[in-house]
């Protein structure tokens, strides 16, 4: 079947790859916080030099964790048309100041050097973040994410924060995303078998939007039915998120994890201190 129906293959969540690498042996809490620190560093950096440092760190993560980079490159390729549109909007609606160097005039719009650099930064930053997201999902399973999140947020439970409820919602959401993508595949194939227009002819955002709209109603109905079934099953088994619950994962934070986390935070700070 054509890849235009493969929604599950393009879903990053749930693509965990178990390995026996140095990165996989680290405590899930350290990995989650390290990814978060790197995400903040890349998101707030304003220099290409800092972005380059973040890109090199992510490539090293792929090499150390022994995970393939090809799925991440496919994700960038799929997002590239939308990134180009955002870059064009950045150029068109950029506010011009007196010190700007004007490169061209197109249809009465002044294209400045600062606007071009800003749009290039936008495309590069989103591409690096896509690489980071794919690395995150390939090295942390959904169970590890929820367990790490539970222990990280454990101190705020003393403030009457519904921690069990929040972690359960996160876990169910992460588990259901691949199922929703699989359901979308089945609905798309069923619609195509009944004469639905699913032919892909070049890049046409309007046509693609019209093609996806018929998926929304049956996908929502199916998802709501599945959620209702799951809620009834949990209730019939006596589930109560307010009760104190144990965890399948016995997490152990070692000094190696501490050094790993400190290095990650230092890299995040270095990314934002870098000057082009």
N, C-alpha and C positions, 0 to 999 in steps of 0.2 A: 504494500500500500504506500502511496506517496507520502513524503514527509510532511505534507501540509496538514495531515491529520494527527501528527505525533506531538500532542500537547505535553504528554508525560515526559518525553525525552528532553523537552526544553524547560522543564521545571527543576530549578536548582535544589529546592528543599527535598530532602529524602535521598540524595545521591551520595550517601556516606560510603567511603571506601576504607575498610579496615586494613591496617598495615601494622607492622612491627617496627615502626620508625621511631626516632627520638622524639618527634613531634607528637605522635600518637600516644606515647607513654607518659606524656605530661598530664598533670591533673586537669580535668575538664574546666575547673574554675580558673586556672592559670591561662588556659587556652582561650576561654571566653573573654576574660579581661584583656588579654594581649590583643585579640582581634578588635575589641572595642577601642582600645587605645590607638591602634593603628588606623582604625576607621576615623576616629576623631582627628588624628594628625593629617590624614590625606584630605579630609573634608574641609578643614580650615586653612590648609596651606594656600599661599598665594604666589608661590614661586615654582617654576619648572624644575629647579634644582631639588627642592624638597619633594616634589612629585616623583622625580627620578629616584631619590633615595627610597621612597615608599614602594616604587615599582620593583627595584632591586631586592628589597626585603621580601616582597610577595613571591618573586621568582625563586629566591632561596627557600621560602616555605614550601613551594611546590617540589623543589629538588629534595629537600630534607624529608618531607612527608611522603615522597615517592608516589605522588598523585599526578594524573595526566593533565596537561594544560589545554588539550584540544577542546574539551567541552566548554571551557571558559572562553576560548577564542571564538567558538560558534555563538556563544551568548553575546559577545561584543559585536559579531557580524550581524546578528538579528536586531540588535539595538542601534546599530550604526545609522540607519535612515532617520530614526527619531532624534538621535543626537545631532545629526546634521541640520535637521529642522530647528532644533533648539539653538544651535550655533548661528544659524542665519537670523533668527529672531534676536539673538544677542547683538549681532552686528547692526541690524536695522534700527533697533530701539535703544542703542547705546547713546548716552548723553555726551554730546561733544563739548569739550572745554577748549580754551584758547591755546593751550600748549600742545594740543593733539596734532600729530603729523597726518595730513590727509593724503591717502594713497590714490584713491580713485573717486570719481563721481558717477554713480549708476542710477539712472532715472531720478536725478535730483537728490539722491541720498549720498552723503559724504561717508566714504569708507575710510576709517582712521586706523592707524597702526595699533592703537590701544584696544580698539574694538576687535581687531583681528586676533590679537594676543589673548584677549579675554575669551573669545569663542574657542580658540585652540586649547586654552586651559580647561574650559568646560568639557570639551570632547575627551581630552586626555584624562581628566579627573574621573569622569564617569566610567571610562574604559578601565582604569586602574581599580575603581571600586567594584566593578563587575568581576574582575580577577580576584579581588579580595573576598567577595561574597561566595564565589564558587569554591575557593580554597577553604572558606569557613564551613560550608555545608559538606565538603568531602572529608574533612578531618574531625568533625563533631557530629555524632549521631543525635537524633531528636531526644533520645533518653538521656544522653550526656548533657545536652543543652538544658533540659528541664531540671535535672539533678543539680547541675552547677548553679543555675539561676535560683533554685530553692535555697541552697546553702549561702549564696552571696547575699540574698535578701533576708536571711534568717534574723539578723538583728532588729529589723524594723517590725518583726512580728510582735515585739513587746509594746508597740504603739497601736495595737489592735488592728493591724493591717491584715486583711484576709489573704495571707500568703498561700495557703493551700488552694484556695479558689483560683488565684491568679496563675499559679504554676500548672494547675490542671487545665485551665483554659489555653495556656500556651502549648501544653503538650497535645491537647486534642487538635488545636489549629495546625500544628506542625505535622501531625499524623494524617490530617484530612486533606492537606494540600495535594499530595500525590494522588489521592483517591478522586478528588475533584477533577484533576487533569485527566485521569483515566476515564472518568465519566464523560468529560467533554469529548474525548476521542470517540467513544462509542456513539454519542449523539451525532457527532459530525459525520461519521461513517454511515449511520442510519439515514441521515438526511441526504447524503450524497447518493445512497442506494435508491432513494425515492425521488431522485431528480433534482436535488438541491444543487445550487451553483457553488461549487468549491474549487473551480479551476483557478490556478494562480497564473496571472498574465502580467508579469512585471511588478513594479512597485507602485501601488495605487492605494493610498491610505483610506480614501473614501470607500473604495470597493471592498477593501479588507474589513472595514468597520461594518458595512452592510452584510458581509458574509458571516461575521461573528454574532451580530444581533440576534438571529434566530436561536442561538445557543443559550441565551441568557435565561429565558423563561423555563425551559425544561431542566436546565442545570440548577436553577434555584429551587424548583419543586423537588427534584431528586435529592438535593443537599438537605432541604428542610425535612424531608421524610427520613433520611438517614440520621439526622440529628435527633429527631423525635424518637426513632427506634433505639438509638444509643442511650438517650436519657431514660427511657422506660427500662432498658436493660440494667443500667446502673442503679436505678431506684429499686428494682426488684431484687438486686443483690445486696441491698442495704448500704450503698455507698453514701458516705457523709464526709464532705471535704473539711468540715469543722473539727473532726476528730484528729488526734495526733497520729500521724502516719509514718511508717518506716520507709526506707529507700532500698532499692535493689543494689545500688552502687554504694560501696564503702569507699569514700573518697579519702585520699591521703596526700596532703600537701607537704612536699619535701623541700629541702633547701635548694635543690636544682630547679624546682618549680618557681621558687622565690626569685632566684637569679634570672630565670627566663622571663618572668613578669617584669622585673626591674629593667632589664635590657629592652623589652618591648616598649615600656613607658619612656625610656630614654630616647629610643628611636623616634617615637611619636613627637617628643619635644624637639628633637633635632630637625625633623621634617618642617616644623613650623618656625624654627629659628633660621632656616636656610634662606639665603637672599640670592635672587637671580643676578 
